[in-house]
Amino acid sequence: MSWNESLNTVLNRFAEFSKLSPDTSRGLATVANVPVKHLDKKTHELIALAVAITTRCDTCIALHAKEAVSIGVTKEEVAQALSVAISLNAGAAASYTAKTFDALSSFSVTQ
């Protein structure tokens, strides 16, 4: 399935869900449509793409990639933003490695 097909499928299914749970749909729309006041649109979309890869959200990637292309974001800009996300995600893994060893110690796991 293509990215466009995938995005359209999710949006159509979410429209079905929205009919069953309009309050949830309105709440998401409110959060998603907050005006960008302090960041330019390009920065906003680059952050959104970086967050999308760290949360592993294919739909988020599709939505924000489409918007990024429409406003002229370059592949180099996206690569830099995603590099930051990758470095932080690896940093999070290192941090949680330390927490895991701390948890092991608290449960008296021996080497």
TORSE-414433 format. One line per 2 residues: for each residue z, x, y of C-alpha. Coordinates in steps of 0.25 Angstrom, whole numbers, padded with zeros to 4 digits. Layout:
<pts>
Z X Y ~ ...
</pts>
This chain:
<pts>
0000 0000 0000 ~ -0003 0005 0014
0007 0007 0025 ~ 0001 -0005 0032
0002 -0014 0020 ~ 0016 -0010 0017
0020 -0012 0031 ~ 0013 -0026 0032
0020 -0030 0018 ~ 0034 -0026 0023
0032 -0033 0036 ~ 0026 -0046 0029
0038 -0046 0019 ~ 0048 -0044 0031
0042 -0056 0038 ~ 0045 -0064 0026
0059 -0059 0026 ~ 0060 -0062 0041
0058 -0076 0038 ~ 0069 -0076 0028
0079 -0068 0037 ~ 0074 -0069 0051
0087 -0064 0057 ~ 0086 -0051 0050
0071 -0050 0054 ~ 0075 -0052 0069
0086 -0042 0068 ~ 0077 -0031 0062
0066 -0035 0073 ~ 0077 -0034 0084
0081 -0020 0079 ~ 0066 -0015 0076
0061 -0020 0090 ~ 0071 -0014 0099
0063 -0008 0111 ~ 0062 0007 0111
0069 0010 0124 ~ 0073 0024 0124
0063 0030 0115 ~ 0048 0030 0116
0040 0023 0105 ~ 0035 0035 0099
0049 0041 0097 ~ 0054 0027 0092
0043 0027 0081 ~ 0045 0042 0077
0060 0039 0075 ~ 0057 0026 0067
0048 0034 0058 ~ 0058 0045 0056
0068 0034 0052 ~ 0059 0027 0043
0057 0039 0034 ~ 0071 0042 0033
0074 0027 0029 ~ 0062 0027 0020
0056 0014 0026 ~ 0042 0013 0023
0040 0001 0032 ~ 0047 0008 0044
0038 0020 0042 ~ 0026 0010 0042
0030 0002 0054 ~ 0034 0015 0062
0022 0023 0058 ~ 0013 0012 0062
0020 0011 0076 ~ 0020 0026 0077
0005 0027 0075 ~ 0002 0015 0085
0010 0023 0096 ~ 0003 0036 0093
0014 0044 0086 ~ 0008 0057 0080
0010 0062 0066 ~ 0016 0074 0071
0027 0066 0079 ~ 0030 0058 0066
0031 0070 0058 ~ 0041 0076 0068
0049 0063 0068 ~ 0049 0062 0052
0053 0077 0052 ~ 0065 0074 0059
0068 0062 0050 ~ 0066 0071 0037
0075 0082 0043 ~ 0086 0071 0045
0084 0065 0032 ~ 0086 0078 0025
0098 0081 0034 ~ 0104 0067 0030
0101 0071 0015 ~ 0109 0084 0018
0120 0077 0024 ~ 0121 0067 0013
0121 0078 0003 ~ 0134 0083 0010
0140 0069 0009 ~ 0136 0068 -0006
0143 0081 -0009 ~ 0155 0076 -0001
0155 0063 -0009 ~ 0154 0071 -0022
0166 0080 -0017 ~ 0174 0067 -0014
0172 0062 -0028 ~ 0176 0075 -0034
0163 0079 -0040 ~ 0163 0093 -0045
0152 0103 -0045
</pts>
